[in-house]
């Protein structure tokens, strides 16, 4: 059953220390998705210099995403997470929607995201792929060697 729809405030965070703190807090709450320590530390470190949108419920940060420019026409969702107590409340959709609105203002035409391919039978990532489809991403290509043979990558795209 889907939880009740929660209203959150989405804000662009500028301060690098605040970005790092947000990324650390949210990613540490999601060990089933971010269980490879070196990757988690890389996401946290890179968040300092990336465009970061935070989802706030009152004073509490309940989710975030970072965006990186990949070309003159495209950005990529580099990392995204919503704390488990707030899953299925529309917060991820709100973050994507706010990102799309922001990027359209920059005249960006495409938003991409990489996730684990369906070739890998992980149920959590099956839900992740379904989420991205539900907000408008389309499967673009599978990159079986990008993250190694045990973690086949699916590249998805959204036309803005």
N, C-alpha and C positions, 0 to 999 in steps of 0.2 A: 504494500500500500504506500502511496506517495504521501509524504508529510505535508502539513499545511504550508501554504505559500508564505514565505517570510519576506518582509521588506528590508532590504539592506541598502546602505549608502556605498556607492562605488566612487573611489577617489584615486587620482593619480598621485603617487608618492614620489617626492623629489629627493629627499635626504638619503644618501647612500647607507648610513648607519640604520635608519628606519627600515629601508628595503631589506637589508641583511637580517634584521631582527624579525621582520614579518616572514621572510622565506624560511628562516630557521624554525620559528614557532610552528608554522603550518606543515612544513615537510617532516618535521620530527613527529608530528601527530599521525603521519601516514606511512608507517614502516612497511606495510604490505605493498605499497607502490614505490617507495623510495628506500629500499632496503640495502642498496649497494652504497656503502659509506662514501667511497671516492666520488661517485656520481652525485650523491646528495650534497657533499661539500662543494663540488663544482657548481651545482645549481645555486647554492647559497652565495658563493663567492661572485659568480657572474651577475646575480641579481642586483648588486651594487651599482652596476653601470647600465643596466637595461631599463627599458620603460616598464614600470611596475604599476599595476592597478590593484588596489586592495578593496575587499568587500568587508564593510564594517557593520556590525550589529551593535548599535550604541557605541561604546568605547572599545569593544572587542573586535579584533580582526578575526574573521571566520573563513577567509579565503583570499587568494591572490592569483595573479598570473603575471608573467613577464613576456614582453614582446621584443624581438630583435629584427632589425631591418636586414633583409636578405638580398634586396635589389632595389632599384628605383621604383619598382611597382609592387613590391611585396614585403610583408612582415611575416614572421613565424611566431606562434605561441611556443616559447622556449620551455616554460614549465608552468604548470597550473595545479592548484590544490585547494580543496575545501575541507575543513576539519570534519572528522567523521560525524560528530553530533549534529552537523548541519547538512549532511548529504540529503539529496532528493528534496531540497527546498527551493530550487530554482536559482541558487546562488551562482553556480557555474554558468548557467544561461545568462544571468545578469552580467557577469564578467565578460563573456564573449560579446554580448550585445553592446556593452559600453566600449569595448575594444574596437568593434566594427564602426561604431559612431565616431570614435576618435580618429581612426585610420582613414575613414572617408573624408574627414576634415583635412587630412594631409594629402588627399587625392591619391591614396593607395588603392590599388585595384584587386589585390589578392591577399588572403590570409591563409597560411599553411600551418599544419601541426603534424608532428611525428608521434606515433604510438606503436605499441606492439601489434604486429600483424596477427590475423586470425589463424595463420599457420601454426601459431603457438596456442595451445588450448587453455590458457589462463582465463578463468571466469571473470575476474575483476577487470581485466582488460577488454573482455567482450562487452562489459557494461560501459567502459570508457569509450570504445569505438561507437557504441550505440548512442551515447551522449553526443559525441561529435557529429554523428549523422543527424541527430535530432535538432541541432542548432544550425545546420546548413552545410556542413563539410561533406565533400565527396571524396571517395577513394581515388587517389591519383596513381600511385605505384607502390609496389613492395620492393624494398631494398634489403635483400636477405643477408648481405654481408656488412651493412653499415655498423650495426651493433654486435655483429658476430652471429654465427649460425644458430646459437641457442636463443637469440633474441631478434627474430626477423622484424625489421622496421616497416611500418606502413606509413606512407606520406599521404596526407589528406589536404584538400584545398577547398577554399570558399572564395567565390567571386564576390567582390564587394561592389 
